[in-house]
Amino acid sequence: MKKIVSTAVLAASLTLTGCATSVPVGGLFTDVQLPVGATANAKGTKVGTAKCQSILSLIAQGDCSIEAAKADGGITSVTHMDWKANNILGIIGNYELTVHGN
């Protein structure tokens, strides 16, 4: 009986892992790049990035803020932002925000 209940709980948790997300998430592997936002400012010539990392979905570190990416690229006026996520089995997750501007 324990095996049946354990199997049912595992199957239910695996089928519900991707439900109702606003971004595409793979249960085993995620490698996506998505737009975050854009402004009416003219096309930018500078690029700055900010990075974060998650380990075992238990520990997360880094600064993926817009301000950190702006500081990295010396940007004062943002034109658009892109977001990249790479996650393997929830073990190691790398996230990056790229800001374009002047």
N, C-alpha and C positions, 0 to 999 in steps of 0.2 A: 504494500500500500504506500509506503514511504517513497518508493521509486516512482510510482505513478504520479503522486502529488509533486515530487521534485521535478519530474519531467514536464508536467503541465505548467508549473510555475516558470521554469526555464523557457519553455516554448512561448508562453504569454509575454514574458519580458523581452524576448528577442523580436517578436512581431510588433511590439509596441514602441520599440526604441526610436523609430523615425516618425512617429505620429505628430501631426500638427506643428511642424517647425516652419519658420519663415525663411530658412535657408536649406539647401540640400545637404543632408547628412547621411553618410554611409555607415552602417553598423560595423563593418569590418575595416573600411578604408575611406577616408575623405580627403580629397585634394581639389578644392574649388577656389575660384577667384571671382569676386563679386563687386559690383559698384556699391559704394556707400552713399555718395551724394555728389551733387554738382552745384556750382554757383553761376551767376551771370557774368562773373569776371572773365576777362580775356584769357586766352590760352596761356598756361604757365610754362616757364622754362626751367624751373627748379623742381627737384624731387627729394622728398624726405621720407624715411621709414621709421616705424616703431615696431618692436617685436615683443612677443610674450610666449611663454611655454607652459604647458600643463603636463604633469607627470602622474600617471595612473588615475587621472581624473580626481586626484586627492589634493595635489599641491599645484598651485599656479603662481607664476612669478613673471615679472616684467612690466613694462609700461607701454601699452598699446594706445595711448591717448593721442588725440589730434595734436595737442600742444607738444608732445615729445617728437612726433613726426615733423612738425613745423620747425622745431629747434634743430633737428638733425639736418634738414635741408636749407636752413636759413630762410624760411618762407614767412612772409608777413601777410600775404593775400592768397587765400586758397581758391583754386579753380575747381578741382574735383578730388575725390578720394576713392581708393580701391582697397578691398579687404581680401586677404588670402588665408585659407585655413588648410592645414595638412594634419591629419590625425590617423594613427594606425592602431586599431583595436582599443582605443581609449587609453593606450599605454603612454604614448608620447604624442603630444599635440603641439604644433608650432603655428603661431598666428602672427600675421603681419599686416599693418596698416600702412598704405602708401599714400602720401599726400602730394599733390601736384599744385604748383602755384608760382608766385613771384616774390 
